[in-house]
Structure formats: structure tokens, C-alpha cells
């Protein structure tokens, strides 16, 4: 009897470049099951490729962030399509971000790969949950213009584990911990409907699970800091370099979720410009 092991990096590369989103998800589920069963082998010296364009470019029209259609009245089907499509696109982009985190950086503890494939699986499930709702309100993924800001962050941080963990989970995904509750507040003030209730339920699932994603990012950011002999406050230097105006943007922080995800009170004080814990 022969054991046929799936090649880890080769398969991740195929997933990252797969342009059919339904096929991508099916192939990921098969790969992830094999990985959990111990049926994957890590290839030594595998030459990594840098993605030149996002995997969704073949079926989504990519525009600058300021040109993405604004959400309209969320009690209408059109408004719900725009909202669900925008969040589904974030979750779909996050699938590739998690897969690339596992693909891009070699020679790390197995727990690192366990963590990011688990995140990818969560993001797949989030996307499927939103796509189902999107389809039910008469929409489909790919019909509304999208931006590729998350893909660009993935490209720009491909050279450094430290910067990837700072920028993607600890900055971009952590911002979602603040943004989603704000969306929920708006939705909960609207006249009740079955679809709005289902959207609210889905967003609660997402924000709860995203805490663990940021937590994983915090763990591996700390690991990278230790490996490079840097203090954790290098985080602010990195984010200042990538997003120079970030501290000028005032917003309500989800202090409880951010603390659970690993942010210190001192970090939150810097972000909020005041004592928050």
C-alpha cells in the first residue's frame, strides 16, 4: 500500500492562483483535511512566487477604494447586496491572506501553519455564509466593483514575517474588530426583517471569530520580534511606514476585543489618544 502525500507549498500555490472561487474552496477543503490527517509533506527549498494579481481579478472588477460603490439604504435589496458583497469580498480576500501566510514563510514551527490554515478555514466559512445571504437577496459575488487594498498589503509584506504579522492581522484585521460592531449598531436600529436579522447574526459570528485571528497574528508578531531582537513597540514604526496617516483617523476602538486579541493598554492608549483601559 502506498501513501501519497500532498506537497504543501505546491498545493498552496495552486490554491492562491485558482481563479474559480467555487473550485478554490472545494480544493482548499480537500487540502485542509489532508493536512489535518498528516498527509502533507513540506518541500525543502521550495521557490516561492509573488502573486502579480489577485485571484479574484478574473470575475471581479477592481477599482480604487474611493470608487467602490457606497452602501445604500440597508432596508432595500440593493443596499443589502452592496453591504453583503463588500463584506464577502473582505472575507474572500482574507482567505488568500491566510493561505499566503502559510505559503510565504518557511521553516517556522508547525503551530504557525496550523494557525494560518485554521484561519483560512474560518474565512472560507465566513465567505460561504455571506455568499448564501447575498444569493438569497438576488446578488452574486463579482457583480459589484471591489478594491484590492488587502491584496496590495499582502504583496508589500511578502519579504518579512514581522511586517506581515504587524500589517495584516494586527492592523488590517484588527480594524475589523472596530468596524463590524459599528455596522451592527446601524443594522440593529433599522426596522426588523428576517434578512436583516440573519445578516446581524452572521456578522456577530464573524467578529467573534476574528478575535482569534488577530490573537494568532499577535502570537507570531511576538515570535518574529523575539527572533529579530526587537521590542514589540516596533509595531508603531511599521504601521507608520505603511499607513502614514493612520493615527490621525479618530474612531471608536473595540477595547475589549482588542485586549482579548493581545493588544496592551499602552498600545490602545496610543491608538485612542487617551486612556481606555
C-alpha positions as CSV (number, residue, x, y, z in Angstrom):
1,X,0.0,0.0,0.0
2,X,1.4,3.4,-1.0
3,X,1.0,6.7,0.9
4,X,0.6,9.6,-1.4
5,X,1.5,12.8,0.4
6,X,0.3,16.2,-0.9
7,X,3.1,18.7,-1.4
8,X,2.4,21.6,1.0
9,X,3.8,24.6,-0.8
10,X,2.9,23.4,-4.3
11,X,-0.7,22.9,-3.3
12,X,-0.9,26.3,-1.5
13,X,0.5,27.9,-4.7
14,X,-2.3,26.3,-6.7
15,X,-4.9,27.5,-4.3
16,X,-3.6,31.0,-4.3
17,X,-3.7,31.2,-8.1
18,X,-7.0,29.4,-8.6
19,X,-9.3,31.9,-10.3
20,X,-12.6,29.9,-9.9
21,X,-13.8,30.7,-6.4
22,X,-16.0,27.7,-6.0
23,X,-13.2,25.3,-7.2
24,X,-10.8,27.1,-4.9
25,X,-13.0,26.5,-1.8
26,X,-13.5,22.8,-2.7
27,X,-9.8,22.3,-3.3
28,X,-8.9,24.0,-0.1
29,X,-11.3,21.8,1.9
30,X,-9.7,18.7,0.5
31,X,-6.2,20.0,1.1
32,X,-7.0,21.1,4.7
33,X,-8.5,17.7,5.5
34,X,-5.3,16.0,4.2
35,X,-3.2,18.4,6.2
36,X,-5.0,17.7,9.4
37,X,-4.7,13.9,8.7
38,X,-0.9,14.4,8.4
39,X,-0.9,13.6,4.6
40,X,1.1,16.7,3.6
41,X,4.9,17.0,3.2
42,X,6.8,20.3,3.4
43,X,9.2,20.6,0.4
44,X,12.7,21.9,1.3
45,X,14.0,24.9,-0.6
46,X,10.7,25.5,-2.5
47,X,11.0,28.6,-4.6
48,X,8.1,30.9,-3.7
49,X,6.3,33.0,-6.3
50,X,4.9,36.5,-5.7
51,X,1.3,36.9,-6.8
52,X,1.2,39.5,-9.5
53,X,-2.6,39.9,-9.5
54,X,-5.4,38.9,-7.1
55,X,-7.1,35.6,-7.7
56,X,-10.5,37.3,-8.0
57,X,-9.5,39.7,-10.8
58,X,-11.0,37.4,-13.5
59,X,-14.5,37.8,-12.1
60,X,-14.4,41.0,-10.1
61,X,-13.9,44.5,-11.5
62,X,-11.1,46.1,-9.4
63,X,-11.3,49.8,-8.9
64,X,-9.6,52.3,-6.5
65,X,-11.0,52.1,-2.9
66,X,-12.7,55.5,-3.3
67,X,-14.6,54.3,-6.4
68,X,-16.2,51.2,-4.7
69,X,-20.0,51.9,-4.6
70,X,-21.2,53.2,-1.3
71,X,-23.7,51.3,0.7
72,X,-27.2,52.5,0.2
73,X,-30.4,52.1,2.3
74,X,-29.8,48.8,4.1
75,X,-33.6,48.0,4.2
76,X,-33.6,47.6,0.4
77,X,-32.3,44.6,-1.5
78,X,-29.9,46.8,-3.4
79,X,-28.4,48.1,-0.1
80,X,-28.2,44.6,1.3
81,X,-26.4,43.4,-1.9
82,X,-23.8,46.2,-1.6
83,X,-23.2,45.5,2.1
84,X,-23.0,41.7,1.8
85,X,-20.8,42.0,-1.3
86,X,-18.4,44.3,0.4
87,X,-18.0,42.1,3.5
88,X,-17.9,38.9,1.4
89,X,-15.1,40.4,-0.6
90,X,-13.1,41.2,2.5
91,X,-13.6,37.6,3.7
92,X,-12.6,36.2,0.3
93,X,-9.5,38.3,0.2
94,X,-8.8,37.1,3.8
95,X,-8.7,33.5,2.5
96,X,-5.8,34.4,0.3
97,X,-4.1,36.4,3.1
98,X,-4.2,33.4,5.4
99,X,-3.1,30.9,2.7
100,X,-0.2,33.2,1.7
101,X,0.9,33.5,5.3
102,X,1.3,29.7,5.3
103,X,2.9,29.6,1.9
104,X,5.2,32.6,2.1
105,X,7.2,31.9,5.2
106,X,9.2,28.6,5.6
107,X,11.0,27.0,8.5
108,X,8.6,28.0,11.2
109,X,7.1,25.8,14.0
110,X,4.2,23.6,12.8
111,X,1.9,25.5,15.1
112,X,2.3,28.5,12.7
113,X,1.0,26.6,9.7
114,X,-1.8,25.0,11.9
115,X,-2.8,28.5,12.9
116,X,-3.0,30.1,9.4
117,X,-4.7,27.2,7.8
118,X,-7.3,27.3,10.6
119,X,-7.8,31.0,9.9
120,X,-8.2,30.2,6.2
121,X,-10.8,27.6,7.0
122,X,-12.7,30.2,9.1
123,X,-12.5,32.8,6.3
124,X,-13.9,30.2,3.9
125,X,-16.8,29.5,6.2
126,X,-17.4,33.3,6.6
127,X,-17.4,33.8,2.9
128,X,-19.8,30.9,2.2
129,X,-22.2,32.2,4.9
130,X,-22.2,35.7,3.3
131,X,-22.4,34.4,-0.2
132,X,-25.5,32.4,0.7
133,X,-27.2,35.5,2.0
134,X,-26.0,37.5,-1.0
135,X,-27.5,34.9,-3.3
136,X,-30.8,35.0,-1.4
137,X,-31.2,38.7,-1.8
138,X,-30.7,38.3,-5.5
139,X,-27.0,39.1,-5.8
140,X,-23.8,37.2,-6.6
141,X,-20.1,37.6,-5.8
142,X,-18.4,39.5,-8.6
143,X,-21.3,41.8,-9.6
144,X,-20.1,44.9,-7.6
145,X,-16.8,46.7,-8.0
146,X,-14.2,45.9,-5.4
147,X,-10.8,47.2,-4.3
148,X,-7.6,45.2,-3.8
149,X,-6.1,47.0,-0.7
150,X,-5.8,43.7,1.1
151,X,-4.0,42.1,-1.8
152,X,-1.6,45.0,-2.0
153,X,-0.8,44.7,1.7
154,X,-0.1,41.0,1.1
155,X,2.3,41.9,-1.7
156,X,4.1,44.6,0.1
157,X,4.8,42.5,3.2
158,X,5.9,39.4,1.3
159,X,9.6,39.9,2.4
160,X,9.1,39.9,6.2
161,X,7.2,37.8,8.7
162,X,7.5,40.6,11.2
163,X,5.9,43.2,8.9
164,X,3.2,40.7,7.6
165,X,2.1,39.9,11.1
166,X,2.1,43.6,12.1
167,X,0.2,44.9,9.0
168,X,-2.3,42.1,8.2
169,X,-3.6,40.6,11.4
170,X,-2.6,43.3,13.9
171,X,-3.6,46.3,11.8
172,X,-6.0,45.5,9.0
173,X,-7.9,42.6,10.6
174,X,-7.8,44.3,14.0
175,X,-9.5,47.3,12.3
176,X,-12.4,44.9,11.5
177,X,-12.9,44.4,15.2
178,X,-13.7,48.1,15.4
179,X,-15.6,48.4,12.1
180,X,-18.0,45.4,12.4
181,X,-19.6,46.5,15.7
182,X,-20.2,49.9,14.2
183,X,-22.0,48.3,11.2
184,X,-24.0,46.1,13.7
185,X,-25.2,49.2,15.6
186,X,-26.6,50.7,12.4
187,X,-28.3,47.5,11.4
188,X,-29.8,47.0,14.8
189,X,-31.5,50.4,14.6
190,X,-33.3,49.6,11.4
191,X,-36.8,48.2,11.1
192,X,-36.7,44.4,11.7
193,X,-36.8,41.9,8.9
194,X,-35.8,38.3,8.6
195,X,-32.9,39.1,6.2
196,X,-31.5,41.9,8.4
197,X,-31.7,39.5,11.4
198,X,-29.7,36.9,9.5
199,X,-27.1,39.4,8.4
200,X,-26.7,40.6,12.0
201,X,-26.3,37.0,13.2
202,X,-23.7,36.4,10.5
203,X,-21.7,39.5,11.5
204,X,-21.7,38.5,15.1
205,X,-20.2,35.1,14.2
206,X,-17.6,36.8,12.1
207,X,-16.5,39.4,14.7
208,X,-16.3,36.8,17.4
209,X,-14.1,34.5,15.3
210,X,-11.9,37.4,14.0
211,X,-10.7,38.0,17.6
212,X,-8.8,34.6,17.5
213,X,-7.3,35.6,14.1
214,X,-5.8,38.8,15.5
215,X,-4.7,36.8,18.5
216,X,-2.8,34.4,16.2
217,X,-1.3,37.4,14.5
218,X,-0.2,38.8,17.8
219,X,1.4,35.4,18.8
220,X,3.5,35.3,15.6
221,X,4.3,39.0,15.7
222,X,5.7,38.5,19.2
223,X,7.6,35.4,17.9
224,X,9.1,37.5,15.0
225,X,10.1,40.3,17.4
226,X,11.9,37.9,19.6
227,X,13.7,36.3,16.6
228,X,14.8,39.7,15.3
229,X,15.7,41.1,18.7
230,X,13.1,43.8,18.6
231,X,10.7,45.3,21.2
232,X,7.0,44.9,20.5
233,X,6.6,48.7,20.1
234,X,8.3,48.3,16.7
235,X,4.7,47.8,15.6
236,X,4.1,51.5,15.5
237,X,7.2,52.1,13.4
238,X,6.0,49.5,10.9
239,X,2.4,50.8,10.7
240,X,3.7,54.4,10.4
241,X,5.7,53.4,7.4
242,X,2.9,51.6,5.6
243,X,0.0,53.9,6.6
244,X,1.5,57.3,7.5
245,X,-1.9,58.9,8.3
246,X,-3.3,56.1,10.4
247,X,-3.1,57.7,13.8
248,X,-4.9,60.8,12.6
249,X,-8.0,58.8,12.0
250,X,-10.2,59.0,15.0
251,X,-12.5,56.1,15.6
252,X,-14.1,54.1,18.4
253,X,-11.9,51.2,19.4
254,X,-13.3,47.8,20.4
255,X,-11.2,47.8,23.5
256,X,-12.5,44.5,24.9
257,X,-11.9,42.6,21.7
258,X,-8.5,44.2,21.0
259,X,-7.3,43.4,24.6
260,X,-8.5,39.8,24.2
261,X,-6.6,39.6,20.9
262,X,-3.3,40.7,22.6
263,X,-3.2,44.5,22.4
264,X,-1.8,46.1,25.5
265,X,-3.4,49.1,27.3
266,X,-0.4,51.2,26.3
267,X,-0.9,50.3,22.6
268,X,-4.6,51.1,22.9
269,X,-3.8,54.5,24.6
270,X,-1.6,55.4,21.6
271,X,-4.3,54.5,19.2
272,X,-7.2,56.2,21.0
273,X,-5.1,59.3,22.1
274,X,-6.5,58.7,25.6
275,X,-6.6,56.2,28.4
276,X,-9.1,53.5,27.5
277,X,-8.2,50.7,30.0
